Amino acid sequence: MTQEFDIAICGGGLVGATLALALADSPLRVAMIEGRQPAPPTGEAWDSRIYAVSPRNRHLLQQLGAWQRLPLDRIGNVQDMRVRGDAGGTLHFSAVDVGSDELATIIENSTLQTAIWSALADRGNVSLLCPARPQGVEWGQQAATLILEDGQTLKTRLLVAADGAESWLRQQAGIGISQAPYEQQGVVANFECSRPHGFVARQWFRQDGVLAWLPLPGNRISIVWSTHDAKAAELKALPADALCEAVAAAGGRELGELRLITPAAGFPLRLTHVKSLVSPRLALIGDAAHTVHPLAGQGVNLGFQDARVLADVLLGAGRRDPGDYLLLRRYERARREDVMMMQAVTHGLDRLFRPQQAPIAWLRNAGLTLTDKMGPLKRLLIRQAL
Ligand SMILES: Cc1cc2nc3c(=O)[nH]c(=O)nc-3n(C[C@H](O)[C@H](O)[C@H](O)COP(=O)(O)OP(=O)(O)OC[C@H]3O[C@@H](n4cnc5c(N)ncnc54)[C@H](O)[C@@H]3O)c2cc1C
């Protein structure tokens, strides 16, 4: 059986589902194909995969009707951020400096995913094919045809690859990538602390990587310790008490004693540049289009903006063919700079704080402290991050 669509989105992670939601009320016929059954809500348990969502993207998700579905007791706020270098450098950002309520909102992956999917299900006019996976694709002049593993065929004027860093669809389209593994993993885990975090996100640039403590509701924090593979393996293998001790000590016991509430998990880190974000009848969004080092917590934030910009281009195109290459190039032009800048900044910071000789260590720490003292530069950085 062949079904016809204007837009078929392959991948229903946070980014693909946000695009589907942004297109849901339009006359466009939209399908979303997701390979995995969505994870059930975690109930009382906390998800170790946490995102720092920027105010801009919180606003986007509010406009789309997803944010209002988040349980209030699972949302954490960042009002201040304290960054420490490995030789005494410090940098302090505050939402107050730029007249904002917060620098970011901390939310669990599964909670956010459930909210977006439930908003999507209520709209009812996006065809959700889940669990389903494509096994073949044909690129035609007028349409692309996606053949699913269960034998269904979808004919669509535009395919959107939102299927993550290893994107199957990007590979099928032959879009080249350059990928640099960081030879690091992001080790994530959640803890309860004996002292209140005060809504402060803390980050340490250490000799063995970058450690971030993000405030969750209550006296809880979520950590991301981006560190070389051997150290990551060591951390993941530690018994709970020893892991608590290692994390508390690495953060100078700023929040007192820690108690592990979700086991540690590790995610390999890599930098991915794609040769192009679009080709005829195809657009790439989210991790299918780029990956960045998580030290600035910006990966999914970039992806949400991809979804917003692509939706704006498609909705603004009236009756024009959504798979038209020249139309898709508008999306590419609008996103290139943002993505490249974030990749350059996060990659540069990672390189700068890798162990090096003493003069460089001094310089990078002096740079942090100097930035802290330069009000206009600091405010510019905060606005960029927001
Ligand atoms: C340790 C760590 C910490 C991070 N912290 C942050 C943070 O604080 N803030 C932030 O902004 N970002 C953060 N990121 C980045 C963030 O995790 C990613 O950018 C984000 O998950 C990308 O979302 P996505 O929807 O593009 O891709 P994914 O989350 O990878 O979703 C892809 C979806 O496609 C589906 N899929 C895959 N292949 C197929 C197929 N062939 N057919 C059908 N479906 C398919 C998958 O099942 C999945 O649901 C972090 C990353 C790491 C590693």
The ligand as a MOL file (V3000), in Angstrom:
LIG
                    3D

  0  0  0     0  0            999 V3000
M  V30 BEGIN CTAB
M  V30 COUNTS 53 58 0 0 0
M  V30 BEGIN ATOM
M  V30 1 C 26.3790 13.4850 27.5390 0
M  V30 2 C 25.5680 14.4330 26.7110 0
M  V30 3 C 24.9230 15.4990 27.3220 0
M  V30 4 C 24.1580 16.3850 26.5590 0
M  V30 5 N 23.5820 17.4590 27.1700 0
M  V30 6 C 22.8930 18.3560 26.4360 0
M  V30 7 C 22.3010 19.5490 27.0420 0
M  V30 8 O 22.3810 19.7920 28.2360 0
M  V30 9 N 21.6420 20.4180 26.2320 0
M  V30 10 C 21.5480 20.2070 24.8930 0
M  V30 11 O 20.9860 21.0560 24.1810 0
M  V30 12 N 22.0540 19.0820 24.2890 0
M  V30 13 C 22.7290 18.1670 25.0150 0
M  V30 14 N 23.2620 17.0620 24.4050 0
M  V30 15 C 23.0180 16.8310 22.9790 0
M  V30 16 C 21.6630 16.1420 22.7290 0
M  V30 17 O 21.6350 14.9110 23.4250 0
M  V30 18 C 21.4130 15.8690 21.2400 0
M  V30 19 O 21.7660 17.0030 20.4950 0
M  V30 20 C 19.9240 15.5440 20.9800 0
M  V30 21 O 19.5420 14.3830 21.6750 0
M  V30 22 C 19.6700 15.3220 19.4970 0
M  V30 23 O 18.2960 15.0740 19.2940 0
M  V30 24 P 17.7950 14.4690 17.8970 0
M  V30 25 O 16.2980 14.3770 18.0310 0
M  V30 26 O 18.3820 15.2220 16.7600 0
M  V30 27 O 18.4630 13.0320 17.8060 0
M  V30 28 P 18.2200 11.7090 18.7310 0
M  V30 29 O 17.9480 12.0960 20.1260 0
M  V30 30 O 19.3740 10.8460 18.4320 0
M  V30 31 O 16.8810 11.1120 18.1100 0
M  V30 32 C 16.8710 10.3950 16.8840 0
M  V30 33 C 15.5900 9.5760 16.8250 0
M  V30 34 O 15.5310 8.9040 15.5660 0
M  V30 35 C 15.1930 7.5400 15.7730 0
M  V30 36 N 15.8030 6.7990 14.6690 0
M  V30 37 C 17.1250 6.6050 14.4410 0
M  V30 38 N 17.3060 5.9140 13.3050 0
M  V30 39 C 16.0690 5.6540 12.8120 0
M  V30 40 C 15.5930 4.9750 11.6520 0
M  V30 41 N 16.4430 4.4220 10.7610 0
M  V30 42 N 14.2550 4.9010 11.4600 0
M  V30 43 C 13.3760 5.4560 12.3470 0
M  V30 44 N 13.7760 6.1180 13.4560 0
M  V30 45 C 15.1080 6.2240 13.6760 0
M  V30 46 C 15.7600 7.1840 17.1310 0
M  V30 47 O 15.0640 6.0890 17.7000 0
M  V30 48 C 15.5440 8.4860 17.9100 0
M  V30 49 O 14.2850 8.5310 18.5340 0
M  V30 50 C 24.0240 16.1800 25.1460 0
M  V30 51 C 24.6540 15.0890 24.5390 0
M  V30 52 C 25.4320 14.2360 25.3040 0
M  V30 53 C 26.1210 13.0700 24.6350 0
M  V30 END ATOM
M  V30 BEGIN BOND
M  V30 1 1 1 2
M  V30 2 1 2 3
M  V30 3 2 2 52
M  V30 4 2 3 4
M  V30 5 1 4 5
M  V30 6 1 4 50
M  V30 7 2 5 6
M  V30 8 1 6 7
M  V30 9 1 6 13
M  V30 10 2 7 8
M  V30 11 1 7 9
M  V30 12 1 9 10
M  V30 13 2 10 11
M  V30 14 1 10 12
M  V30 15 2 12 13
M  V30 16 1 13 14
M  V30 17 1 14 15
M  V30 18 1 14 50
M  V30 19 1 15 16
M  V30 20 1 16 17
M  V30 21 1 16 18
M  V30 22 1 18 19
M  V30 23 1 18 20
M  V30 24 1 20 21
M  V30 25 1 20 22
M  V30 26 1 22 23
M  V30 27 1 23 24
M  V30 28 2 24 25
M  V30 29 1 24 26
M  V30 30 1 24 27
M  V30 31 1 27 28
M  V30 32 2 28 29
M  V30 33 1 28 30
M  V30 34 1 28 31
M  V30 35 1 31 32
M  V30 36 1 32 33
M  V30 37 1 33 34
M  V30 38 1 33 48
M  V30 39 1 34 35
M  V30 40 1 35 36
M  V30 41 1 35 46
M  V30 42 1 36 37
M  V30 43 1 36 45
M  V30 44 2 37 38
M  V30 45 1 38 39
M  V30 46 1 39 40
M  V30 47 2 39 45
M  V30 48 1 40 41
M  V30 49 2 40 42
M  V30 50 1 42 43
M  V30 51 2 43 44
M  V30 52 1 44 45
M  V30 53 1 46 47
M  V30 54 1 46 48
M  V30 55 1 48 49
M  V30 56 2 50 51
M  V30 57 1 51 52
M  V30 58 1 52 53
M  V30 END BOND
M  V30 END CTAB
M  END
